[in-house]
Structure formats: structure tokens, C-alpha cells
Amino acid sequence: MVVFIGTFLCLLGSIFGSGVTALSWRLPRGESWARGRSRCPKCEHVLGPLELVPVLSWMLTRGRCRFCAAPVSARYPLIELSCALWSLLAWLHVGLVPMLIPVLLWGYVLVALIVIDYDFHLLPDALTLPGTLLAVTAALLGPGARHALLGMVVGSGYLWLFAWIWATFLKRDGMGGGDIKLAAMFGALLGPIGAFVTITLASIGGALVGAVMMSRGKGGMRTELPFGTFLAPAAMAAFLWGEGWVTAYLRLLQR
């Protein structure tokens, strides 16, 4: 039964991942993600059912369009695999409970936000606001309303304070409004401690990437990075393992 459920959730996640690829392509370009058939962006060939099988269709065509041989980015199967892996790990973490449904959808939205923010430096309200509703729903089915409210206040409040300090004293934008809304989205599910862990992980990741870019001469102190691409995966990691990390850290302090 465990193998069956795990396999089913991986397949379900990969199917949703296929939808996430369409969503992350169409939404920032002002196209409807719910209507219209997927097509090759190069030759406009409408993809058939066999060309829409998650991961497998990309492998069988060797990452190219069957009609014009244009390369198809490896990001598409990677997104599908990411959603499949999230489905499996989220289930192993919370179990087969009602809370799992909004948690899965919450994770899929985060994957879409990673892709869109990486490409466009944009975190659309059309995703962060429904994502927050999913997070609140999951919290109500799990840790409760107080947990969600405190998480939203701590997460978005912390980033809002950071943005205010940068704008007031450094006279430049240090954080976009989309990042603050994203913080509310993950804070509602993760709670105040989880929100803090997420922001800490994302800050460390951003600092490391920035340092690497500077060492290679590809950026400087004023280079802007899409912070959502660090916040979203950090939130997913914090949901899965953050509680264990905090517990281990507190035990270390008590020694």
C-alpha cells in the first residue's frame, strides 16, 4: 500500500508539474494558462497527448521538438520531477490526511513562483494570494489559526521591516512587495519559527550565490537577485525538515 500511494502521488505530482510548466510560461506573458493547447514556442506545433506525458515525452524526443527539432529546455522535466518529489516528501511528512491536499497545491504554487521569479523577477499576486489561502487552509486543518496568523505577521513583517530600513537609510529598494506577500504565503503554513527559518535559509543562499557571482565578476554589491527563487525552496525545505533543525539546534545549545 505504501508503494502504491507513493507511486500514485509521484505520478500525480508530475502531472501537476506539467501544468506548472504551462502556468509559469503563460501567466507572466499575459496568456491564459487554463485555456489553449500547449505548443512548441518555435514552430507553433500543437502538442499531442503522447508529447505531453510528463518527463517521458521529453526523454523519448531527446529534448527536441518532433517537428522543427528546436531544443526543449530541460527545465520542463525538472519542474515535473520537482513536483513529483514534493508530492512524495510532503506525504511522508504529514501522512494521508486532509491537510495533505492544500499542502501539495501550496508546494506546486511555490515551484511556479520559483520559475517565474527567476525569469522575470516577478511574484504575481495571481499566485501568492491563492497560495496564502491554501496555506491558511492547511494550517486550519493542522496547527491552527493562531499558528497561521503569527506566521504571516512574522514572515511578512520581517521582510517589510527590512525593505523599510533599506528604503529609509540606504535610499534604495531592498525588497519587493511580491517578496513580502510570498512571506505571508509561507508564514501562514510554517508559523513564526518556520518563517524565520525560511528567511534565514534564503538569506544564506542568496549571500552565497551573490558571493560566487562577485568572485566571477558577474555582479557587485548592488546586483539585484530574485529573492523569491531563494525564499520558495527554503520554505519547502523548512516545512519538511525545519522543525527537526530547530530541535537539533536547541539541543546543541543545552549542552
Secondary structure as UniProt FT lines:
FT   HELIX           2..26
FT   HELIX           27..29
FT   TURN            41..43
FT   HELIX           49..52
FT   TURN            54..55
FT   HELIX           56..60
FT   TURN            61..63
FT   TURN            66..68
FT   HELIX           75..94
FT   TURN            98..99
FT   HELIX           100..120
FT   HELIX           125..141
FT   TURN            142..143
FT   HELIX           145..165
FT   HELIX           166..170
FT   HELIX           177..215
FT   TURN            216..217
FT   TURN            221..222
FT   HELIX           228..237
FT   HELIX           238..242
FT   HELIX           243..254
//
